[in-house]
Amino acid sequence: MNKRVLITGAAGYIGHQLGEQLRKTFPVIGVDIRTRTASFPVLARDICDKDLGQFIQAESITHVIHLASVMAAGRDHAAEYRIDVEGTRNVLEACLYAGVEHITVTSSGAAYGYYPDNPPKLEEHHPLRGNPEFGYSNNKRKVEELLAEYRERYPYLKQLVFRVSSVLGAKTNNKISALFSRKVLLDPGGHNSPFVFIWDQDVIRALTFGVSTGASGIFNLTGDGSLSPREIAQTLSKPLVRPPVWLIKAVLWLGYSLYLTDTHPDHVAFLQYRPVLNNRRLKEELGFIPEKTSREVFRLFAEKSLGIVALSSKSPLLVEDS
């Protein structure tokens, strides 16, 4: 079968790189709410457009990679829901209309939720709880519920779902990278909740692998291992500050009330109880091996993006405030 690939969110950081990679093997077309110069077509189109199915059919698309999503937490929860959840529903309906055979969807580890009773390592069978107060997390949970519904009703549309951990690379500029660009690092309440990372190039490799093999299933997409806030502070040679949770929430409440920030006080859980993903099934069942561990990709990010020469993992912690 001659595969033809559609990428949603093709003007984004991952979508653009993915399209440039895939075009070497398959005919590729991208859609996004904005256009971008690329060596493959990137068309301005809303994933909620009702004629999306007709467009996909006209382009003879066989495989869809659905990346379009709202990453930054804001105040317009209705708009975020429309793009993340209703947009995904519309993409699925468009795939069914056009006879698409395979869809790859990038979900998130955030779908598991940020809770103190999360297992030390989350596996794909663990429940998706999201966080009602954290739109991105809650929407990803709802998207996965939607995907499960479509898998049951329309098994002939193969699904490959990646629950992606925090993405970093040599030139990453996202919500996660912004945390590490600050002068000090925060660990609210001293929970020392670890971070897991996936190299951006491993994400692109995994998405390409999915199209090439036609694989289906649900897999945590993350590198091996994890880093604690203490280890991250050591790597960056930055102070690690552990203020009480109530103080952080009070500051955020004031800033949120005065429209100085879009970060809600309840979002502190994002740093307190980070989901740590287990990638065993990714490697053993899907047969995909990330090239970089969490530690390796963080060191690459620190050196290339922040200009910091990462310290040896055996070096003592330089600065830590209690």
N, C-alpha and C positions, 0 to 999 in steps of 0.2 A: 504494500500500500504506500502511495506517495503521501507523506505527512505534510500538512500545512499548519503552521502554528500561529495562534493569536495570543499576544501578551497584553493583559490589562495592567494599567499603571506603568506603561512602557517608558514614560519619561522620567521615572524615578531613578534613584541611585542604583538599585538592583536591577530594575526592569531594563534600563538602558544597556547596562553591561551584559545582561542575559541575552538581549536581542542581538547585540554585536557578536556574541559567541555562537548563538544558535544559527544565525544566518549563514555560517560557514558550512552548515550541513543541511538545513531545511529552509524552505520559503517561510519568511516570518513577516508578520504585520503587527504593529502595536497600536493601542488606543490609550488615551489619557485625556484628562480635562484640559491639558495644555500640550502644545506640540514641542518637539525638540529636534534639533538637527542630529541626524543619525544616518548610518549607512543602510538602514532598513526603514520602511515607511512607519511614521508615528503620527496617527491621525487624532485630531481633537474630537473626542466623543465621550459622552457621559455613560458610565456603565448602567445607569438607570434608564437610559433611552428605551422606549418601547419597541423600537424597530431594530434593536440589537441583533435579534435572531435572524432577521432578514439580511442584515449586513454580514453576519457570520456565514450564512448559507451562500450568499453571493460570492464570498471569498473562498468558498470550498474548504473551510477550516475543518481539520480533523482533531486537533489537539489545542486545548486552551490552558494557559497558565495564568491563574487569577492572582495578581499581586496587589491590585488597587485596594487601598485601605486608608483610614485616617490614623496616623501614628501619634500626633501631638494631642494631649488632653486639653480640651478647651471648655467653653461654656455652652456652646450650641450642641447639646446632646442629641437633639432631634436630627440635626444635619449629620452628625457622626453615625447615628443609627441608620439613617437613610443610605449612606454610602456603604457602610460595613455590612449591614444585615440585609436591607432591601436590595442593595446593589448586588450582593452575592446571589440572592434569590433570582434577580433578573438575569444574571449571567447564567445560572443553572437552567432557567426556562429557555433562554436563548440557545443554549447548547442542545437541549432536547428538541427544540424547533428545527434546528439546522442539522440534526443528526450527528453531532460531535461524538466521537468515540471515547475521549479521555480528557479529564480535567485535573490539573494539579492546582491545589489551593495552599497558600501559605497562611497557616494559622499561627498561633503563638503559644509559648509556654505560659503567657499571662492568662490563658483560658483556664488553667488549673486554679488560678486565684492566688492571692497573697494572704496566707493564713498561718497562724502559729502552729497549727497541728498538721501542716503538710508533712508527708513522709520525707525523710532525709534525701531520698532520691525518687523523683516522680517517674512512674512508668505509664505507658499508654493506657493501661486498664484502670488507672486511678480516676476518680470522678472529676469532672470539670465543674468547678464551683464559681469561677469568675469572682468579681467583686462588684456588687450593685453600685457602689459609690465611685467606682473607677470605670468610666465608660469604655475605654479600650478593652480592658479585661472582660467586662461583662458582655460586650458585643462579640468578642471572639468566642466566648462560650455559646452565645446564641447562634453564631455562624456554624459552629460545629454541630449543634442540635439540628440545624437546618440541613446540613450535609448528611447527617445520619438519617433523617427523614427521606431525603432523595435517594440515598443508597438502598433503602428498603423498597421504595416505590419504583425506582428506575435502575435496577442493577446493571442494565446494559450500558449505562454511562459510567465508565470506570473512574474511580476517584483515587488520587494520591494526595494525602494530606500531610503536610509537614508542620509540626509544632516547633517553631523556630525559637531558639534562645536569643540572647542579646547579640546583635551583629556588629562586628568590628572589622576594620581593615586599615590599610595604610592611609586612606584619605576619608575615613568615616566622619560624617558630621550629622549626628542624630541626637535624640534625647539622651541616650546612654553616654555617648562621647562627651556631651556637655557636662555631665556629672564630674568627669575626670579632668575637665579643663579649668575647674575652679581652683582657687588658691588653697582651700582646705577641703578635706573629704569628710562627709558626715556619716556617722553610724548612730542614728537616733536610738537612744536607750541602750547602746552597747550590745545589740543582738548579734553582731558579727555574722550576719547572714551572708552566705557566699554568693558569688556571681559565677555564672557559666556563660561562655562565649562561643560563637561560631564565626569562623573566618568568612568574610564576604565572598571570597572566591570559592570556598567550599559550598556556600549556598548556591552559587551559580552552577557549580559542578553537579550538585544534587538535583537541581531543577532540570538541567540538561540530561542527566542520567534518567530521570523519570520519563521524559519524552522519548528518549532513545529506546528504553526497555519496555515502555508501556506498563510499568509496575503499578500496583494499586495497594492501598492500605494506609495506615496511620502511623507516623513515625516521629519521635522526638529528634529534632535536628540540632545537634550541639557537638562541640568538641569534647574530648576526654577531659576529666578533672574539673576543678573549680578553683577560684581565688577568693579568699576572705577580704573584707575591707582592710584589715591589717596588712595583708600581703600586697594589696593594691597601693596602699599608702607608701609602703616600703619601696615598691617598684618606681613610684613617681617622686619619691623623696618629698612628700607633702605631709603636713600635719593631719592626723586623724582625730577628729573632734567627736565626742560622744555626749551631746546634750540630752537632757531628759525629753521624752516624747511630748509631754505636755507643753514644754517651752516651744518646741518646733511647731506644734499645732497652733499655739497661740499666735505666733508670728505669722504663720500662713493664714490664719483666720483674719487677722488684721489686713494683711496684704490682699487677700481675696475679696474682702468686704469693700476695700477702697479701690478695687480694680487695678492694683499694682502688679498682680500676678494672676495667672489662670490656674495655678496649682491649689487644689482644694486641701484643707487640713487632713482629710481622710486619706490622701494619697501618700502619707508618711509610711503606710504599710508597704509601699513599693520598695522601700529600703529596709524595712524591718524583717519581712518574711518572704524573701525572694524564692521563687520555685527553682529547685535544682533538678535538672532533667537528666534522666538516665538514657544513654544512647545505645544500649545493648541491642535492641531490636533493629535499629538502623544498620548496625554493622553485621549482625548475625543473620537476620532474616531478609533485609533488603539487599545486603551485600555492598553497602556504600560506606567507605572509610574516610572520615574527614582527615585532611592532610595536616591540619594544625590542631594542637590541644588548646584548651582555654588559656593556659598560661602562655603558650607560644604566640597566639594571636594578640593577646594583650600586650606583650612585649613589643611585637611588631607595631601595634597602634601607638604605643608610648614613644617609640623611637621615630617613626615616620610622620605621625600626625601631630604629636605634641613636641617633638624635638628633644625628647628626654632619653638619655642613655640609660637603659634599664639596669638596675643593680642585680647582682647575682642573688639567686634565691637563698643563698647561705649568708648573705649580709645581714647584720643586725638591723632591727627597726630603728630608723633615725629619729623620728619624732612621733610622740603619741600623747595627746592631751586627754586627761581623764574628765 
